Amino acid sequence: MTSQIAMVECGLGVTVVPAAASASHPAVPFRPLRHATATIELTAVTRSHPGALAERLTALAAQLTTAQAPPPHN
């Protein structure tokens, strides 16, 4: 989390962190998420030949995020 906030402070993007993280970084502007249906993109990085545990974790994450995805906005 500290690295993510440091990258934002350097102008390298945005990140999502718990609200408690804002107290220790006054130089970075924090904005609360306003909608309970807010989503973020998840990326999994593995070796070129991941083991069974990495493959299972990736499958489980995909299953959970698909099951909990909010309906598309029209």
Secondary structure as UniProt FT lines:
FT   HELIX           2..9
FT   TURN            10..11
FT   HELIX           19..24
FT   TURN            26..27
FT   TURN            36..37
FT   HELIX           52..67
//
